C-alpha cells in the first residue's frame, strides 16, 4: 500500500469520529441574525406600517 493511502486511511477514522459540527458557530449566527431582524424591524417598522396603510387606503378608496 502506498504511503499516501496509508495516511488517508489513518486519518479517516478520526475525521468520522468527530461529528459534533460547529454548533457554537451556528448558534452565534442564529442569534446575530435574530438581533439584526429585531433592529431593522424597530427602525423600519413605523415607516413600513405607514406605507402599508397608505397603500391600503389608496386601494380601498378610504
PQR file with spaces between the fields and no chain letter, atoms N, CA, C, O and H, PARSE charges and radii, in Angstrom:
ATOM       1  N    UNK     1       0.847   -1.166    0.000 -0.4000 1.5000
ATOM       2  CA   UNK     1       0.000    0.000    0.000 -0.0000 2.0000
ATOM       3  C    UNK     1       0.907    1.248    0.000  0.5500 1.7000
ATOM       4  O    UNK     1       1.862    1.318    0.774 -0.5500 1.4000
ATOM       5  N    UNK     2       0.607    2.227   -0.865 -0.4000 1.5000
ATOM       6  CA   UNK     2       1.423    3.448   -0.925 -0.0000 2.0000
ATOM       7  C    UNK     2       1.309    4.246    0.378  0.5500 1.7000
ATOM       8  O    UNK     2       0.288    4.172    1.062 -0.5500 1.4000
ATOM       9  H    UNK     2      -0.169    2.170   -1.494  0.4000 1.0000
ATOM      10  N    UNK     3       2.346    5.003    0.721 -0.4000 1.5000
ATOM      11  CA   UNK     3       2.318    5.781    1.972 -0.0000 2.0000
ATOM      12  C    UNK     3       1.156    6.780    2.023  0.5500 1.7000
ATOM      13  O    UNK     3       0.559    6.988    3.079 -0.5500 1.4000
ATOM      14  H    UNK     3       3.175    5.064    0.165  0.4000 1.0000
ATOM      15  N    UNK     4       0.843    7.384    0.901 -0.4000 1.5000
ATOM      16  CA   UNK     4      -0.248    8.365    0.897 -0.0000 2.0000
ATOM      17  C    UNK     4      -1.572    7.691    1.239  0.5500 1.7000
ATOM      18  O    UNK     4      -2.387    8.256    1.969 -0.5500 1.4000
ATOM      19  H    UNK     4       1.328    7.215    0.043  0.4000 1.0000
ATOM      20  N    UNK     5      -1.789    6.497    0.721 -0.4000 1.5000
ATOM      21  CA   UNK     5      -3.014    5.748    1.018 -0.0000 2.0000
ATOM      22  C    UNK     5      -3.070    5.389    2.507  0.5500 1.7000
ATOM      23  O    UNK     5      -4.131    5.474    3.126 -0.5500 1.4000
ATOM      24  H    UNK     5      -1.127    6.037    0.129  0.4000 1.0000
ATOM      25  N    UNK     6      -1.947    4.995    3.072 -0.4000 1.5000
ATOM      26  CA   UNK     6      -1.883    4.655    4.490 -0.0000 2.0000
ATOM      27  C    UNK     6      -2.217    5.880    5.353  0.5500 1.7000
ATOM      28  O    UNK     6      -2.901    5.763    6.370 -0.5500 1.4000
ATOM      29  H    UNK     6      -1.086    4.927    2.569  0.4000 1.0000
ATOM      30  N    UNK     7      -1.728    7.049    4.939 -0.4000 1.5000
ATOM      31  CA   UNK     7      -2.011    8.275    5.692 -0.0000 2.0000
ATOM      32  C    UNK     7      -3.490    8.628    5.628  0.5500 1.7000
ATOM      33  O    UNK     7      -4.086    9.017    6.632 -0.5500 1.4000
ATOM      34  H    UNK     7      -1.172    7.144    4.113  0.4000 1.0000
ATOM      35  N    UNK     8      -4.080    8.490    4.442 -0.4000 1.5000
ATOM      36  CA   UNK     8      -5.512    8.769    4.315 -0.0000 2.0000
ATOM      37  C    UNK     8      -6.334    7.816    5.157  0.5500 1.7000
ATOM      38  O    UNK     8      -7.283    8.234    5.822 -0.5500 1.4000
ATOM      39  H    UNK     8      -3.595    8.173    3.627  0.4000 1.0000
ATOM      40  N    UNK     9      -5.986    6.557    5.137 -0.4000 1.5000
ATOM      41  CA   UNK     9      -6.712    5.573    5.933 -0.0000 2.0000
ATOM      42  C    UNK     9      -6.538    5.823    7.427  0.5500 1.7000
ATOM      43  O    UNK     9      -7.456    5.570    8.208 -0.5500 1.4000
ATOM      44  H    UNK     9      -5.215    6.218    4.597  0.4000 1.0000
ATOM      45  N    UNK    10      -5.374    6.314    7.829 -0.4000 1.5000
ATOM      46  CA   UNK    10      -5.130    6.593    9.237 -0.0000 2.0000
ATOM      47  C    UNK    10      -5.944    7.802    9.705  0.5500 1.7000
ATOM      48  O    UNK    10      -6.382    7.843   10.855 -0.5500 1.4000
ATOM      49  H    UNK    10      -4.629    6.520    7.195  0.4000 1.0000
ATOM      50  N    UNK    11      -6.146    8.777    8.832 -0.4000 1.5000
ATOM      51  CA   UNK    11      -6.888    9.978    9.202 -0.0000 2.0000
ATOM      52  C    UNK    11      -8.400    9.768    9.163  0.5500 1.7000
ATOM      53  O    UNK    11      -9.130   10.423    9.908 -0.5500 1.4000
ATOM      54  H    UNK    11      -5.791    8.743    7.898  0.4000 1.0000
ATOM      55  N    UNK    12      -8.864    8.896    8.334 -0.4000 1.5000
ATOM      56  CA   UNK    12     -10.298    8.722    8.124 -0.0000 2.0000
ATOM      57  C    UNK    12     -11.071    8.412    9.408  0.5500 1.7000
ATOM      58  O    UNK    12     -12.097    9.055    9.630 -0.5500 1.4000
ATOM      59  H    UNK    12      -8.271    8.364    7.730  0.4000 1.0000
ATOM      60  N    UNK    13     -10.662    7.484   10.261 -0.4000 1.5000
ATOM      61  CA   UNK    13     -11.448    7.219   11.474 -0.0000 2.0000
ATOM      62  C    UNK    13     -11.531    8.420   12.408  0.5500 1.7000
ATOM      63  O    UNK    13     -12.574    8.645   13.022 -0.5500 1.4000
ATOM      64  H    UNK    13      -9.828    6.962   10.080  0.4000 1.0000
ATOM      65  N    UNK    14     -10.462    9.190   12.528 -0.4000 1.5000
ATOM      66  CA   UNK    14     -10.504   10.337   13.422 -0.0000 2.0000
ATOM      67  C    UNK    14     -11.430   11.420   12.877  0.5500 1.7000
ATOM      68  O    UNK    14     -12.070   12.128   13.654 -0.5500 1.4000
ATOM      69  H    UNK    14      -9.615    9.007   12.029  0.4000 1.0000
ATOM      70  N    UNK    15     -11.510   11.558   11.570 -0.4000 1.5000
ATOM      71  CA   UNK    15     -12.411   12.549   10.985 -0.0000 2.0000
ATOM      72  C    UNK    15     -13.862   12.130   11.133  0.5500 1.7000
ATOM      73  O    UNK    15     -14.728   12.972   11.371 -0.5500 1.4000
ATOM      74  H    UNK    15     -10.990   10.983   10.939  0.4000 1.0000
ATOM      75  N    UNK    16     -14.137   10.852   10.997 -0.4000 1.5000
ATOM      76  CA   UNK    16     -15.508   10.374   11.113 -0.0000 2.0000
ATOM      77  C    UNK    16     -15.985   10.336   12.559  0.5500 1.7000
ATOM      78  O    UNK    16     -17.184   10.432   12.818 -0.5500 1.4000
ATOM      79  H    UNK    16     -13.434   10.168   10.803  0.4000 1.0000
ATOM      80  N    UNK    17     -15.072   10.201   13.491 -0.4000 1.5000
ATOM      81  CA   UNK    17     -15.457   10.119   14.896 -0.0000 2.0000
ATOM      82  C    UNK    17     -15.973   11.456   15.422  0.5500 1.7000
ATOM      83  O    UNK    17     -16.819   11.475   16.317 -0.5500 1.4000
ATOM      84  H    UNK    17     -14.097   10.124   13.281  0.4000 1.0000
ATOM      85  N    UNK    18     -15.487   12.565   14.892 -0.4000 1.5000
ATOM      86  CA   UNK    18     -15.901   13.885   15.359 -0.0000 2.0000
ATOM      87  C    UNK    18     -17.032   14.397   14.475  0.5500 1.7000
ATOM      88  O    UNK    18     -16.780   15.027   13.447 -0.5500 1.4000
ATOM      89  H    UNK    18     -14.800   12.551   14.165  0.4000 1.0000
ATOM      90  N    UNK    19     -18.264   14.134   14.865 -0.4000 1.5000
ATOM      91  CA   UNK    19     -19.428   14.572   14.090 -0.0000 2.0000
ATOM      92  C    UNK    19     -20.205   15.657   14.810  0.5500 1.7000
ATOM      93  O    UNK    19     -21.379   15.884   14.518 -0.5500 1.4000
ATOM      94  H    UNK    19     -18.469   13.623   15.699  0.4000 1.0000
ATOM      95  N    UNK    20     -19.555   16.330   15.751 -0.4000 1.5000
ATOM      96  CA   UNK    20     -20.269   17.333   16.530 -0.0000 2.0000
ATOM      97  C    UNK    20     -20.574   18.582   15.713  0.5500 1.7000
ATOM      98  O    UNK    20     -21.543   19.282   16.011 -0.5500 1.4000
ATOM      99  H    UNK    20     -18.601   16.147   15.989  0.4000 1.0000
ATOM     100  N    UNK    21     -19.797   18.874   14.719 -0.4000 1.5000
ATOM     101  CA   UNK    21     -20.033   20.059   13.908 -0.0000 2.0000
ATOM     102  C    UNK    21     -19.617   21.322   14.637  0.5500 1.7000
ATOM     103  O    UNK    21     -18.908   21.275   15.642 -0.5500 1.4000
ATOM     104  H    UNK    21     -19.011   18.306   14.477  0.4000 1.0000
ATOM     105  N    UNK    22     -20.066   22.440   14.120 -0.4000 1.5000
ATOM     106  CA   UNK    22     -19.715   23.736   14.682 -0.0000 2.0000
ATOM     107  C    UNK    22     -20.971   24.352   15.290  0.5500 1.7000
ATOM     108  O    UNK    22     -21.441   25.395   14.834 -0.5500 1.4000
ATOM     109  H    UNK    22     -20.642   22.478   13.303  0.4000 1.0000
ATOM     110  N    UNK    23     -21.510   23.706   16.315 -0.4000 1.5000
ATOM     111  CA   UNK    23     -22.750   24.162   16.936 -0.0000 2.0000
ATOM     112  C    UNK    23     -22.618   25.568   17.514  0.5500 1.7000
ATOM     113  O    UNK    23     -23.498   26.390   17.255 -0.5500 1.4000
ATOM     114  H    UNK    23     -21.129   22.859   16.686  0.4000 1.0000
ATOM     115  N    UNK    24     -21.576   25.901   18.282 -0.4000 1.5000
ATOM     116  CA   UNK    24     -21.488   27.270   18.805 -0.0000 2.0000
ATOM     117  C    UNK    24     -21.467   28.326   17.697  0.5500 1.7000
ATOM     118  O    UNK    24     -22.023   29.413   17.859 -0.5500 1.4000
ATOM     119  H    UNK    24     -20.862   25.233   18.492  0.4000 1.0000
ATOM     120  N    UNK    25     -20.832   28.008   16.587 -0.4000 1.5000
ATOM     121  CA   UNK    25     -20.818   28.956   15.475 -0.0000 2.0000
ATOM     122  C    UNK    25     -22.205   29.176   14.899  0.5500 1.7000
ATOM     123  O    UNK    25     -22.584   30.310   14.604 -0.5500 1.4000
ATOM     124  H    UNK    25     -20.381   27.125   16.455  0.4000 1.0000
ATOM     125  N    UNK    26     -22.961   28.109   14.738 -0.4000 1.5000
ATOM     126  CA   UNK    26     -24.321   28.240   14.204 -0.0000 2.0000
ATOM     127  C    UNK    26     -25.240   28.947   15.189  0.5500 1.7000
ATOM     128  O    UNK    26     -26.121   29.703   14.780 -0.5500 1.4000
ATOM     129  H    UNK    26     -22.654   27.188   14.977  0.4000 1.0000
ATOM     130  N    UNK    27     -25.045   28.712   16.474 -0.4000 1.5000
ATOM     131  CA   UNK    27     -25.849   29.413   17.476 -0.0000 2.0000
ATOM     132  C    UNK    27     -25.550   30.904   17.409  0.5500 1.7000
ATOM     133  O    UNK    27     -26.464   31.726   17.470 -0.5500 1.4000
ATOM     134  H    UNK    27     -24.329   28.097   16.806  0.4000 1.0000
ATOM     135  N    UNK    28     -24.287   31.251   17.285 -0.4000 1.5000
ATOM     136  CA   UNK    28     -23.912   32.662   17.189 -0.0000 2.0000
ATOM     137  C    UNK    28     -24.496   33.303   15.933  0.5500 1.7000
ATOM     138  O    UNK    28     -25.003   34.423   15.993 -0.5500 1.4000
ATOM     139  H    UNK    28     -23.544   30.583   17.235  0.4000 1.0000
ATOM     140  N    UNK    29     -24.432   32.618   14.814 -0.4000 1.5000
ATOM     141  CA   UNK    29     -25.002   33.151   13.568 -0.0000 2.0000
ATOM     142  C    UNK    29     -26.502   33.349   13.712  0.5500 1.7000
ATOM     143  O    UNK    29     -27.041   34.360   13.261 -0.5500 1.4000
ATOM     144  H    UNK    29     -24.020   31.708   14.765  0.4000 1.0000
ATOM     145  N    UNK    30     -27.186   32.386   14.342 -0.4000 1.5000
ATOM     146  CA   UNK    30     -28.635   32.491   14.526 -0.0000 2.0000
ATOM     147  C    UNK    30     -28.987   33.665   15.423  0.5500 1.7000
ATOM     148  O    UNK    30     -29.911   34.420   15.120 -0.5500 1.4000
ATOM     149  H    UNK    30     -26.749   31.565   14.709  0.4000 1.0000
ATOM     150  N    UNK    31     -28.264   33.829   16.521 -0.4000 1.5000
ATOM     151  CA   UNK    31     -28.537   34.949   17.425 -0.0000 2.0000
ATOM     152  C    UNK    31     -28.243   36.299   16.774  0.5500 1.7000
ATOM     153  O    UNK    31     -28.994   37.257   16.959 -0.5500 1.4000
ATOM     154  H    UNK    31     -27.514   33.216   16.767  0.4000 1.0000
ATOM     155  N    UNK    32     -27.161   36.373   16.019 -0.4000 1.5000
ATOM     156  CA   UNK    32     -26.839   37.626   15.337 -0.0000 2.0000
ATOM     157  C    UNK    32     -27.891   37.965   14.286  0.5500 1.7000
ATOM     158  O    UNK    32     -28.260   39.129   14.130 -0.5500 1.4000
ATOM     159  H    UNK    32     -26.551   35.595   15.869  0.4000 1.0000
ATOM     160  N    UNK    33     -28.372   36.960   13.568 -0.4000 1.5000
ATOM     161  CA   UNK    33     -29.408   37.195   12.567 -0.0000 2.0000
ATOM     162  C    UNK    33     -30.691   37.679   13.230  0.5500 1.7000
ATOM     163  O    UNK    33     -31.325   38.620   12.753 -0.5500 1.4000
ATOM     164  H    UNK    33     -28.072   36.015   13.694  0.4000 1.0000
ATOM     165  N    UNK    34     -31.072   37.036   14.330 -0.4000 1.5000
ATOM     166  CA   UNK    34     -32.271   37.464   15.055 -0.0000 2.0000
ATOM     167  C    UNK    34     -32.112   38.895   15.564  0.5500 1.7000
ATOM     168  O    UNK    34     -33.056   39.683   15.507 -0.5500 1.4000
ATOM     169  H    UNK    34     -30.557   36.272   14.718  0.4000 1.0000
ATOM     170  N    UNK    35     -30.930   39.229   16.057 -0.4000 1.5000
ATOM     171  CA   UNK    35     -30.676   40.588   16.510 -0.0000 2.0000
ATOM     172  C    UNK    35     -30.789   41.607   15.389  0.5500 1.7000
ATOM     173  O    UNK    35     -31.350   42.686   15.581 -0.5500 1.4000
ATOM     174  H    UNK    35     -30.163   38.589   16.103  0.4000 1.0000
ATOM     175  N    UNK    36     -30.262   41.271   14.226 -0.4000 1.5000
ATOM     176  CA   UNK    36     -30.372   42.184   13.078 -0.0000 2.0000
ATOM     177  C    UNK    36     -31.819   42.360   12.646  0.5500 1.7000
ATOM     178  O    UNK    36     -32.232   43.469   12.308 -0.5500 1.4000
ATOM     179  H    UNK    36     -29.806   40.394   14.070  0.4000 1.0000
ATOM     180  N    UNK    37     -32.592   41.285   12.651 -0.4000 1.5000
ATOM     181  CA   UNK    37     -34.011   41.378   12.272 -0.0000 2.0000
ATOM     182  C    UNK    37     -34.748   42.297   13.242  0.5500 1.7000
ATOM     183  O    UNK    37     -35.533   43.145   12.818 -0.5500 1.4000
ATOM     184  H    UNK    37     -32.256   40.384   12.925  0.4000 1.0000
ATOM     185  N    UNK    38     -34.501   42.135   14.536 -0.4000 1.5000
ATOM     186  CA   UNK    38     -35.165   42.982   15.531 -0.0000 2.0000
ATOM     187  C    UNK    38     -34.758   44.442   15.353  0.5500 1.7000
ATOM     188  O    UNK    38     -35.600   45.337   15.430 -0.5500 1.4000
ATOM     189  H    UNK    38     -33.864   41.446   14.881  0.4000 1.0000
ATOM     190  N    UNK    39     -33.487   44.681   15.118 -0.4000 1.5000
ATOM     191  CA   UNK    39     -33.004   46.053   14.936 -0.0000 2.0000
ATOM     192  C    UNK    39     -33.606   46.699   13.692  0.5500 1.7000
ATOM     193  O    UNK    39     -34.075   47.835   13.747 -0.5500 1.4000
ATOM     194  H    UNK    39     -32.803   43.954   15.055  0.4000 1.0000
ATOM     195  N    UNK    40     -33.593   45.983   12.579 -0.4000 1.5000
ATOM     196  CA   UNK    40     -34.154   46.531   11.337 -0.0000 2.0000
ATOM     197  C    UNK    40     -35.655   46.746   11.482  0.5500 1.7000
ATOM     198  O    UNK    40     -36.187   47.753   11.015 -0.5500 1.4000
ATOM     199  H    UNK    40     -33.212   45.059   12.535  0.4000 1.0000
ATOM     200  N    UNK    41     -36.343   45.802   12.131 -0.4000 1.5000
ATOM     201  CA   UNK    41     -37.773   45.931   12.333 -0.0000 2.0000
ATOM     202  C    UNK    41     -38.089   47.154   13.197  0.5500 1.7000
ATOM     203  O    UNK    41     -39.046   47.879   12.926 -0.5500 1.4000
ATOM     204  H    UNK    41     -35.911   44.984   12.511  0.4000 1.0000
ATOM     205  N    UNK    42     -37.282   47.378   14.235 -0.4000 1.5000
ATOM     206  CA   UNK    42     -37.511   48.521   15.119 -0.0000 2.0000
ATOM     207  C    UNK    42     -37.303   49.843   14.373  0.5500 1.7000
ATOM     208  O    UNK    42     -38.025   50.814   14.600 -0.5500 1.4000
ATOM     209  H    UNK    42     -36.505   46.789   14.455  0.4000 1.0000
ATOM     210  N    UNK    43     -36.311   49.865   13.480 -0.4000 1.5000
ATOM     211  CA   UNK    43     -36.036   51.110   12.753 -0.0000 2.0000
ATOM     212  C    UNK    43     -37.002   51.334   11.596  0.5500 1.7000
ATOM     213  O    UNK    43     -37.442   52.460   11.366 -0.5500 1.4000
ATOM     214  H    UNK    43     -35.725   49.076   13.295  0.4000 1.0000
ATOM     215  N    UNK    44     -37.333   50.279   10.872 -0.4000 1.5000
ATOM     216  CA   UNK    44     -38.140   50.431    9.666 -0.0000 2.0000
ATOM     217  C    UNK    44     -39.619   50.125    9.882  0.5500 1.7000
ATOM     218  O    UNK    44     -40.434   50.378    8.995 -0.5500 1.4000
ATOM     219  H    UNK    44     -36.975   49.364   11.058  0.4000 1.0000
ATOM     220  N    UNK    45     -39.976   49.589   11.040 -0.4000 1.5000
ATOM     221  CA   UNK    45     -41.360   49.194   11.302 -0.0000 2.0000
ATOM     222  C    UNK    45     -42.370   50.310   11.114  0.5500 1.7000
ATOM     223  O    UNK    45     -43.340   50.129   10.379 -0.5500 1.4000
ATOM     224  H    UNK    45     -39.314   49.383   11.760  0.4000 1.0000
ATOM     225  N    UNK    46     -42.179   51.462   11.754 -0.4000 1.5000
ATOM     226  CA   UNK    46     -43.156   52.547   11.592 -0.0000 2.0000
ATOM     227  C    UNK    46     -43.278   53.029   10.132  0.5500 1.7000
ATOM     228  O    UNK    46     -44.380   53.318    9.664 -0.5500 1.4000
ATOM     229  H    UNK    46     -41.391   51.609   12.352  0.4000 1.0000
ATOM     230  N    UNK    47     -42.174   53.109    9.437 -0.4000 1.5000
ATOM     231  CA   UNK    47     -42.223   53.539    8.040 -0.0000 2.0000
ATOM     232  C    UNK    47     -42.949   52.508    7.181  0.5500 1.7000
ATOM     233  O    UNK    47     -43.738   52.873    6.310 -0.5500 1.4000
ATOM     234  H    UNK    47     -41.279   52.874    9.816  0.4000 1.0000
ATOM     235  N    UNK    48     -42.691   51.234    7.418 -0.4000 1.5000
ATOM     236  CA   UNK    48     -43.379   50.191    6.652 -0.0000 2.0000
ATOM     237  C    UNK    48     -44.865   50.148    6.988  0.5500 1.7000
ATOM     238  O    UNK    48     -45.688   49.903    6.107 -0.5500 1.4000
ATOM     239  H    UNK    48     -42.050   50.938    8.125  0.4000 1.0000
ATOM     240  N    UNK    49     -45.219   50.380    8.249 -0.4000 1.5000
ATOM     241  CA   UNK    49     -46.633   50.412    8.629 -0.0000 2.0000
ATOM     242  C    UNK    49     -47.342   51.566    7.933  0.5500 1.7000
ATOM     243  O    UNK    49     -48.455   51.407    7.430 -0.5500 1.4000
ATOM     244  H    UNK    49     -44.550   50.579    8.965  0.4000 1.0000
ATOM     245  N    UNK    50     -46.700   52.715    7.907 -0.4000 1.5000
ATOM     246  CA   UNK    50     -47.289   53.860    7.207 -0.0000 2.0000
ATOM     247  C    UNK    50     -47.437   53.606    5.716  0.5500 1.7000
ATOM     248  O    UNK    50     -48.447   53.972    5.115 -0.5500 1.4000
ATOM     249  H    UNK    50     -45.796   52.844    8.315  0.4000 1.0000
ATOM     250  N    UNK    51     -46.445   52.989    5.131 -0.4000 1.5000
ATOM     251  CA   UNK    51     -46.503   52.654    3.708 -0.0000 2.0000
ATOM     252  C    UNK    51     -47.642   51.678    3.428  0.5500 1.7000
ATOM     253  O    UNK    51     -48.375   51.836    2.452 -0.5500 1.4000
ATOM     254  H    UNK    51     -45.625   52.692    5.620  0.4000 1.0000
ATOM     255  N    UNK    52     -47.788   50.678    4.280 -0.4000 1.5000
ATOM     256  CA   UNK    52     -48.852   49.695    4.119 -0.0000 2.0000
ATOM     257  C    UNK    52     -50.229   50.346    4.266  0.5500 1.7000
ATOM     258  O    UNK    52     -51.125   50.089    3.461 -0.5500 1.4000
ATOM     259  H    UNK    52     -47.192   50.549    5.073  0.4000 1.0000
ATOM     260  N    UNK    53     -50.401   51.186    5.290 -0.4000 1.5000
ATOM     261  CA   UNK    53     -51.679   51.855    5.494 -0.0000 2.0000
ATOM     262  C    UNK    53     -52.013   52.773    4.329  0.5500 1.7000
ATOM     263  O    UNK    53     -53.170   52.860    3.916 -0.5500 1.4000
ATOM     264  H    UNK    53     -49.673   51.395    5.943  0.4000 1.0000
ATOM     265  N    UNK    54     -51.014   53.455    3.802 -0.4000 1.5000
ATOM     266  CA   UNK    54     -51.225   54.324    2.642 -0.0000 2.0000
ATOM     267  C    UNK    54     -51.642   53.524    1.422  0.5500 1.7000
ATOM     268  O    UNK    54     -52.542   53.940    0.693 -0.5500 1.4000
ATOM     269  H    UNK    54     -50.075   53.385    4.138  0.4000 1.0000
ATOM     270  N    UNK    55     -51.013   52.394    1.186 -0.4000 1.5000
ATOM     271  CA   UNK    55     -51.358   51.546    0.040 -0.0000 2.0000
ATOM     272  C    UNK    55     -52.771   50.989    0.186  0.5500 1.7000
ATOM     273  O    UNK    55     -53.521   50.945   -0.789 -0.5500 1.4000
ATOM     274  H    UNK    55     -50.281   52.055    1.778  0.4000 1.0000
ATOM     275  N    UNK    56     -53.137   50.567    1.386 -0.4000 1.5000
ATOM     276  CA   UNK    56     -54.497   50.050    1.606 -0.0000 2.0000
ATOM     277  C    UNK    56     -55.518   51.143    1.423  0.5500 1.7000
ATOM     278  O    UNK    56     -56.585   50.907    0.856 -0.5500 1.4000
ATOM     279  H    UNK    56     -52.528   50.603    2.178  0.4000 1.0000
ATOM     280  N    UNK    57     -55.210   52.342    1.895 -0.4000 1.5000
ATOM     281  CA   UNK    57     -56.137   53.464    1.730 -0.0000 2.0000
ATOM     282  C    UNK    57     -56.344   53.798    0.266  0.5500 1.7000
ATOM     283  O    UNK    57     -57.468   54.103   -0.133 -0.5500 1.4000
ATOM     284  H    UNK    57     -54.344   52.533    2.356  0.4000 1.0000
ATOM     285  N    UNK    58     -55.311   53.752   -0.540 -0.4000 1.5000
ATOM     286  CA   UNK    58     -55.442   54.010   -1.974 -0.0000 2.0000
ATOM     287  C    UNK    58     -56.267   52.941   -2.676  0.5500 1.7000
ATOM     288  O    UNK    58     -57.090   53.243   -3.540 -0.5500 1.4000
ATOM     289  H    UNK    58     -54.398   53.504   -0.216  0.4000 1.0000
ATOM     290  N    UNK    59     -56.039   51.694   -2.298 -0.4000 1.5000
ATOM     291  CA   UNK    59     -56.763   50.599   -2.950 -0.0000 2.0000
ATOM     292  C    UNK    59     -58.232   50.598   -2.543  0.5500 1.7000
ATOM     293  O    UNK    59     -59.104   50.395   -3.387 -0.5500 1.4000
ATOM     294  H    UNK    59     -55.371   51.448   -1.596  0.4000 1.0000
ATOM     295  N    UNK    60     -58.513   50.818   -1.274 -0.4000 1.5000
ATOM     296  CA   UNK    60     -59.890   50.745   -0.797 -0.0000 2.0000
ATOM     297  C    UNK    60     -60.633   52.068   -0.994  0.5500 1.7000
ATOM     298  O    UNK    60     -61.859   52.099   -0.892 -0.5500 1.4000
ATOM     299  H    UNK    60     -57.804   50.983   -0.589  0.4000 1.0000
ATOM     300  N    UNK    61     -59.930   53.140   -1.269 -0.4000 1.5000
ATOM     301  CA   UNK    61     -60.567   54.443   -1.520 -0.0000 2.0000
ATOM     302  C    UNK    61     -61.037   55.128   -0.254  0.5500 1.7000
ATOM     303  O    UNK    61     -61.901   56.003   -0.316 -0.5500 1.4000
ATOM     304  H    UNK    61     -58.934   53.115   -1.352  0.4000 1.0000
ATOM     305  N    UNK    62     -60.496   54.756    0.885 -0.4000 1.5000
ATOM     306  CA   UNK    62     -60.913   55.390    2.148 -0.0000 2.0000
ATOM     307  C    UNK    62     -60.171   56.657    2.408  0.5500 1.7000
ATOM     308  O    UNK    62     -60.403   57.310    3.425 -0.5500 1.4000
ATOM     309  H    UNK    62     -59.795   54.045    0.935  0.4000 1.0000
